[in-house]
């Protein structure tokens, strides 16, 4: 214990070390605070949206539009949302670029699902300042700052020869010093995370997973610093080498992996589905109405007994070609979804060799902000949209008058009710919902922290082997 206390006093005697630790603590605190503020903003937006919908319904002088259900279905928007989880403050993930609230109505669905994808690319490329950013990109720099001269400083000052002559394994000295720096860095990140998790009500198992990810990722960089630091170089050379490795592992290789996945699984934009669907819908205005209705009842025989279309406009023809528009782009929607899931699989696989990617994937999964969460939200919106159609179609296709009592029975979106299909039987469960556009989102099989932990343990092991060889590597080397 006295040895550890002595090493700790030597560590905090360095003003640069203390300044670095305080800076990391401040950055982590700011990231956690920014994430919590974003969660509050999203929750307030969802509450405001639902309140606006209720106010619009209650103040409408004629909510039945003269008893015409077609007008009600066309003009009534329903709010849908994906509430932030207790861990959403950790990583913004897909919520930074994809909508977490949507206003839908009983028209063609695909154009509504991707209606909120328009964003400023210059703003999106900067990303969100959250814990995932601090841990992935900034924390390694602090590890480098504190451990790059772990051995070379002793060598340059001339103390290394004396240390190598001391009795006992000298590797224990490097392990002790590295462990103290690791614990100091871990504490600076863990304290704000624990406080933020308590304020957000994060469950203890989830918090334990987050702290495991933090510890494993720091361990990876500590082990890497020990490997590089064991080389008989000067401190500046060690720092430059570690900075180069940081740039390659966190910037260059993840970028190349993204390009490879984009080439292996080419995927368009969600707006492309919207444009394709609108082309089908617009073309329906020039197509004979009887042809449209025949195509509709072919896939929906339950409405084959509906009365013939009158000479003037009728809503059932309008909703029929909107339904056909969804069905026309269903293969494209499935291909888009499959391509996105393939890219996600590539990211998860690359996490086994790129710990920064593994950290991002793991934190976004814990925060419920990754692609799987976004697709699950789209599944819930799709299920709710099916409820809207099932509610309105009997009025529209059977010419039933819409009353105020029917207004009170209008479906309302509830996250607990619009549950995504269970992963055990995805196709069967999805068929029960009546959704025909896209299959359910895939589920993540393996815990994300396992990839980070594996890389961290491996690098620590290699680092331990490297410092054990310092005695041999530095024999006869001039400081």
Buried (B, 14 or more C-beta within 10 A) or exposed (E): EEEEEEBBEEBEEEEEBEEBBEBBBEBBBBBBBBBBEBBEEBBEEBEEBBEEBEEEEEEBEEBBBEBBBBBBBBEBBBBBBBBBBBBBBBBBBBBBBBBBBBBBBBBBBBBBBBBBEEEEEEEEEEEBBBBBBBBBBBBBBBBBBBBBBBBBBBBBEEEBEEBEEEEEEBBEBBBBBBEBBBBBBBEBBBBBBBBBBEEBEBEEEBBEBBBBBBBBBBBBBBBBBBBBBBBBBBBEBBBBBBBEBBEEBBEEBBEEBBEEBEEEBEBEEBEBBBEBBBEBBEEBEEEEBEEBBEBBBEEBEEBEEBEEBEEEEBBBBBBBBBBBBBBBBBEBBEBBBBBBBBBBBBBBBBBBEBBBBBBBBBBBBBBBBBBBBBBBBBBBBBBBBBBBBEBBBEBBBEBEEBBEEBBEEBBBBEBEEBBBBEEEEBEEBBEEBEBBBBBBBBEBEEBBBBBBBBBBBBBBEEBBBBBBEBBEEBEEEEB
